[in-house]
C-alpha cells in the first residue's frame, strides 16, 4: 500500500502568524500520531501585502523542528525539483504528492514536510 499524505491549509482563514504556526504544529503532531509520513502545508507566499509573514514563520519553525528531531526534513515549493535529495526521498515514500500539488511549478506558497 502506498503511503498517504496530509494537506494542511493554514492560510485559509487568513490567521495571524502565531495562530497559523499553532495550527501547523497541532496538525503535524496529529499526522505523526496517525503515521502519516508526509505533510503538505499551504501557507501562501505573501501576496496579501503583509510580506509573507506566515511563510517566513513556517520555515523558521520547521528549521527548529528539524534541529530538534521533530521532523526529518522539509522542502519549500520553490525548491522542489527532481534533483533535490529531500524531494527524491519524499517521492519514494509518497509518489502521489507531486501529481496532486503541482509542486514542479515552483509554488513558493507551499512547503512539503517529511515526518
N, C-alpha and C positions, 0 to 999 in steps of 0.2 A: 504494500500500500504506500502511496506517495505521501510525503509529509505535507501537512496543511500549513497555512499561514493566516495571520490575522491582520486586518486593516484597522487602524485607529485614526479617526479624523479629528484632530484636536483643534482645528481652525473653524469647524462647522458653525459654532455659535458665537464666534468672534470673542473668545475669552481673553482675559489679560494673561500675560505670560506665566505668572505664578500658578494660576488655575490650570492652564494648558499643561504645564510640567507635572502638576499633581495628577491630572488625568492620564498622562503618558506613563508615569511611574506605576500607577494603580493597574493599568491595562497590561503593562509588561509583567508585573507580578502575577496577575491572573493567568496570562499566557504561559509563563514559566510553570505555574502550578498545573496547568492543563497539558503540559508537554507539547506546546506549540513552538516549533523551533525558529520561526521567522515572523517578525512583526514589521509591517509597513506603516510608517507614521506619515500622515498627510498634515503638514504644518503650514503650508503656504510659503511664499517666497518674499513677502513684504510689499506687495503691490498696493496695500491699503493706505500707504503714506506714513506708516508707523515704523518704517525702517527694518522690517523683518525681525522684530524683537523675539517673537516666538521661535523662529528658525534658529537664531543665534543661541537662545537658551536651550533648545533641544540639543543642539550639537555640543554645547558645554556640558550639559547633564549626561549625555551619552559618553563623552570622554571620561567623566568621573566614574560612571557606572562600569565602563570597560576597565579602567585603572583598578577598581576595587573588585573585579571579577563578577559583577552582577550581569554583564552581558559579555559575549565573546568578541563581537566586532560589530561595526556598522559602516554603511557607505551612503553618502548623500547621492541623490538622484543625478546631480550634475557630474558626479564622479563615476557613475555606473557605466562600465564598459566591459566587453568580453575579455579584456586583458587584465582587469583588476582581480587580484587574488581573492579578496573578500567576496566579490560578485561570483566568482567561479565556485567558491565554497557554498554560498547561498543557493546557487542554481543546482548544485549537486544534490543538496538536501531537498530543495523545493523548486523544481523547474517551472512550475506554473507562475511564479512571481513575475517573470519578465513579460509574459504574454498578457497578463491582465492589468498591469500597471503602466505600460508604455514607458518603462524606465530608460529605454535606449534613446528617448527623446531629450535626454539631459534635463529632466524635470528637477529644478532646484527646490521645489516646494514639497519634496518627498525624501524621506530617509528610510532605509531598509536596515533592520537590526537582526543580527544572528544571536539568539539567546544561548 
